[in-house]
Amino acid sequence: MPSTESDAGTLASSLHRSILGFGLAVLGILGVGLARQLLTGEYLVGVAGVGIALGAGYWILSLFLEGLHDR
């Protein structure tokens, strides 16, 4: 079934998802770094880091699934 979107629109959407995914990956890595503070007793920072890492991971997964759906 041919797509109703143009190739340029598909490319732009894919590029947008990849840039957003890269930024979220960096944010997730920073969140994991903050989550390591749980081991040193910094519970507020550690819990915030866990939340950031899980949120970024969930958003990356949703971007991946959106890309598969658009395909």
C-alpha positions in Angstrom: 0.0 0.0 0.0 1.6 3.3 -1.0 2.1 5.9 1.6 0.2 9.2 1.4 3.2 11.0 2.9 5.9 12.3 0.7 9.5 11.0 0.9 10.6 14.3 2.3 8.0 14.3 5.0 9.0 10.8 6.0 12.7 11.8 6.1 11.9 14.8 8.2 9.9 12.7 10.6 12.6 10.1 10.9 15.3 12.8 11.4 13.2 14.4 14.1 12.8 11.1 15.9 16.5 10.4 15.7 17.6 13.8 17.0 15.0 13.6 19.8 16.1 10.0 20.6 19.8 11.1 20.8 18.9 13.9 23.2 16.8 11.6 25.3 19.7 9.0 25.4 22.0 11.7 26.8 19.4 12.7 29.3 19.0 9.0 30.3 22.7 8.6 30.8 22.7 11.6 33.0 19.8 10.2 34.9 21.7 6.9 35.5 24.6 9.0 36.8 22.3 10.8 39.2 20.7 7.5 40.2 24.1 6.3 41.4 23.9 8.8 44.2 21.5 6.4 45.9 24.5 4.4 46.9 26.1 7.4 48.7 23.0 8.3 50.7 21.7 11.2 48.4 18.2 9.8 48.2 16.4 12.8 46.7 18.9 13.2 43.9 19.0 9.4 43.4 15.3 9.0 43.1 15.1 12.0 40.7 17.8 10.3 38.6 15.8 7.0 38.6 12.7 8.9 37.4 14.7 10.8 34.7 16.3 7.6 33.4 13.0 5.6 33.4 11.1 8.5 31.7 13.8 8.9 29.0 13.8 5.1 28.4 10.0 5.0 28.1 10.1 8.0 25.7 12.8 6.4 23.6 10.8 3.2 23.4 7.7 5.1 22.3 9.7 6.9 19.6 10.9 3.5 18.4 7.4 2.1 18.3 6.2 5.2 16.5 8.9 4.7 13.9 7.8 1.1 13.4 4.2 2.2 13.1 5.0 4.9 10.5 6.9 2.3 8.4 
